[in-house]
Amino acid sequence: MSTLICGSIAYDSIMVFPGRFADHILPHQVHILNVAFLVPELRREFGGCAGNIAYNGRLLGANMLPMASVGKDSQPYLDRLDRLHISRRFVRHSEASYTAQAFITTDADNNQITAFHPGAMSESHLNRIPDDGSIALGIIAPDGRDGMLQHAEQFAARGIPFVFDPGQGLPMFSGAELNAFIERASYVTVNDYEAKLLTDRTQLTLAELARKVKALVVTCGGAGSQVHAGGKTLQIPIAPVREAIDPTGCGDAYRAGLLVGIAHQMDWETTGRLAATMGSIKIERSGGQNHEADRDSICERFNEAFGYRPW
């Protein structure tokens, strides 16, 4: 049985600004904002939520299948998936569009400003959740709006538990639509900013949202994460980071650990700590898919951080 990763496959153009955004953006002048950042460092990476989560799942030895739409410039990415032995069964190719592109600028405080061109991702609604019994778990990560809505309906109709991870796509949906996602989902994961937006849009508190799902997970960057489950809130610390290089893709690495913990029915404390370990391993390398590890080394990092082994 496999885990289906609904989300984007994208190219990331990552730029590093050696200063701080806060020193160049005047809070009281944002209505006439006109700012340029000199970025001496530029690189192009393989990214997208579905691609990143599937990559981290591979490191964990999990069978994760990305479901995404790619465009006419996708061959280098498709070749990479083949080299990594990540299945392309649910990757749809379109010659009418470019593959999704993210343009990410990171400052000295690891804050990020991102511009995103959806490209072929806008055709994600043409992908369908299989009904052949091969999928045991899924996640809806940021994707085309219509695709996210339809995939939630299809997961629910097929009785497949899934994680709702709206990410940067959250502002696309009304409160009623977000409530519909949550009613269908088994799990919800957001970062701390998205959690505030989610409560504003749905008019529900975190406690009320948590009661609607098996677990509500809120990541808080360097402050760790919270797992709201079973009427309790678990505080999950970060795993120690040897050297913080680049936060790009850390959330996706975290979510891969979360999915593996759920799939293997780990307790929530261990699941959150495994997710935190994956995030720490990722932040030590540039880009979303350049960190290397295997189950044994991940297990050892987990043990170093938390004093026991997850498997």
Secondary structure, 3 states (H helix, E strand, C coil): CEEEEECCCEEEEEEECCCCHHHCCCHHHHHHCCCCCCCCEEEEEEECHHHHHHHHHHHCCCCEEEEEEECCCCHHHHHHHHHCCCCCCEEEECCCCCCEEEEEEECCCCCEEEEEECHHHHHHHHCCCCCCCCEEEEEECCCCHHHHHHHHHHHHHCCCCEEECCHHHHHHCCHHHHHHHHHHCCEEEEEHHHHHHHHHHHCCCHHHHHHCCCEEEEECHHHCEEEEECCEEEEECCCCCCCCCCCCCHHHHHHHHHHHHHHCCCCHHHHHHHHHHHHHHHHCCCCCCCCCCCHHHHHHHHHHHHCCCCC
